[in-house]
Amino acid sequence: MSLITTVARAKFIASQPAFANLDGIKTLPQTIPPNYKMKEIPGKGIGLEATHDIKQGQLIMADTPSLMVDSRIFKWLPAKERRLLQTAAVEHLPEAHQAAIMQLTPHVDTTGMPKDEIVGKIALVNSFDVIPDLLDPVREELFTLFPNISRFNHDCRPNAAYRFNHETMTHNVRALRDIVPGEELTLTYTNPSLSRKDRQDRLRLWGFECACDLCMQEESQAAESDGRIAQINSLMPKFTQIPSPATPAMAEILIDLHRQEGLWETIWLPYTYAALQYSSNGDASMAVKYAQMAIQHGLPIVGNRHEYMIEMETLVESPLEHWSWSISVKQPIVVWT
Ligand SMILES: C[S@@+](CC[C@H](N)C(=O)[O-])C[C@H]1O[C@@H](n2cnc3c(N)ncnc32)[C@H](O)[C@@H]1O
């Protein structure tokens, strides 16, 4: 990979296990047999299609970066200088790798365009903002181009999600729900909990009109979906209010709305709220059931170091000793301080 950053940050990144522990690299999961194929998707350019059954949580792809750019350069360098640096970084890669990058979509006609502008467009259309590692002293994101993950198209109700692992330097894409052969594999490029108009406005900033099923729906169906999104967005904050007016029934409604909308990437949150609601109302079996579902759907998305995942593990282990146990029976509910 090519990395554009300061010497100090490059030293930090080079000290990560992926570079410092070469034996560890041998255990990286990139060698998983692909369960997808690349093909032309009508109205969306190239995309990926499942060729096998894929289970919720299953790893679909683990991709290492081609080009990682410290996002501070967007403030520090004029556009032309930045693009020339990005081009030099691409030219540092092995030839086959360079060719793979130059084949990614620039989304515009590049006839007669200088190479640095083409590289700039390819980077803009295809890169991900990687959040820095917790130990990285620089808190600015890393604008990162991956050779294969860039082929995932967007869907406002995606069936896969990504998470960057700094230890292995891989961007891991996992299934959000069970997927059957023939389905397109998709990620979301924007917040799915926005109204259709707001999602489409944001995607236009990426330079395309979204052709996903939800965006192609009739006006009346789109209005129903927007209504559910509005209901989710008004219910959600009630679970973190102090004191909270939330109840187990409200948590069940929130879960149901997520299921109806196919919001599989965030469903771990209502499961978490439901677990806490049932626990605070003294129902251990429902609390444990939902805590397990929160873990099942949350781990692939937020990882095992996330505070809610730690809470849910604790709740599953000893429900009657969890801080939330029966608190609303004894006193007003305080959920998530
Ligand atoms: C990161 S690339 C995805 C792969 C791309 N289709 C290709 O041919 O390499 C993003 C581009 O794919 C297209 N695209 C992705 N999702 C789309 C969608 N839901 N509707 C229409 N076009 C989409 C747009 O041209 C967008 O600029």
The ligand as a Tripos MOL2 file, in Angstrom:
@<TRIPOS>MOLECULE
LIG
   27    29     1     0     0
SMALL
NO_CHARGES

@<TRIPOS>ATOM
      1 C1        -17.7040    3.1470   -5.3430 C.3       1 LIG1
      2 S1        -18.3580    3.0500   -6.9570 S.3       1 LIG1
      3 C2        -19.1840    1.5070   -6.9440 C.3       1 LIG1
      4 C3        -18.7400    0.6250   -8.0890 C.3       1 LIG1
      5 C4        -19.0870    1.1460   -9.4600 C.3       1 LIG1
      6 N1        -20.4570    0.8080   -9.8430 N.3       1 LIG1
      7 C5        -18.1220    0.6440  -10.5270 C.2       1 LIG1
      8 O1        -18.5570    0.4540  -11.6760 O.co2     1 LIG1
      9 O2        -16.9490    0.4930  -10.2190 O.co2     1 LIG1
     10 C6        -19.6160    4.2520   -6.8300 C.3       1 LIG1
     11 C7        -20.3110    4.5540   -8.1540 C.3       1 LIG1
     12 O3        -21.1720    3.4590   -8.5110 O.3       1 LIG1
     13 C8        -22.4410    3.9330   -8.9970 C.3       1 LIG1
     14 N2        -23.4920    3.5620   -8.0210 N.ar      1 LIG1
     15 C9        -23.3030    2.9800   -6.8220 C.ar      1 LIG1
     16 N3        -24.4740    2.7540   -6.1920 N.ar      1 LIG1
     17 C10       -25.4350    3.2200   -7.0100 C.ar      1 LIG1
     18 C11       -26.8710    3.3000   -6.9010 C.ar      1 LIG1
     19 N4        -27.5160    2.8650   -5.8350 N.pl3     1 LIG1
     20 N5        -27.5310    3.8680   -7.9320 N.ar      1 LIG1
     21 C12       -26.8960    4.3230   -9.0340 C.ar      1 LIG1
     22 N6        -25.5500    4.2760   -9.1960 N.ar      1 LIG1
     23 C13       -24.8210    3.7360   -8.1860 C.ar      1 LIG1
     24 C14       -22.2910    5.4350   -9.1040 C.3       1 LIG1
     25 O4        -21.8130    5.7200  -10.3820 O.3       1 LIG1
     26 C15       -21.2110    5.7510   -8.0620 C.3       1 LIG1
     27 O5        -20.5120    6.9440   -8.3740 O.3       1 LIG1
@<TRIPOS>BOND
     1     1     2 1
     2     2     3 1
     3     2    10 1
     4     3     4 1
     5     4     5 1
     6     5     6 1
     7     5     7 1
     8     7     8 2
     9     7     9 1
    10    10    11 1
    11    11    12 1
    12    11    26 1
    13    12    13 1
    14    13    14 1
    15    13    24 1
    16    14    15 ar
    17    14    23 ar
    18    15    16 ar
    19    16    17 ar
    20    17    18 ar
    21    17    23 ar
    22    18    19 1
    23    18    20 ar
    24    20    21 ar
    25    21    22 ar
    26    22    23 ar
    27    24    25 1
    28    24    26 1
    29    26    27 1
@<TRIPOS>SUBSTRUCTURE
     1 LIG1         1 GROUP 0 **** ****
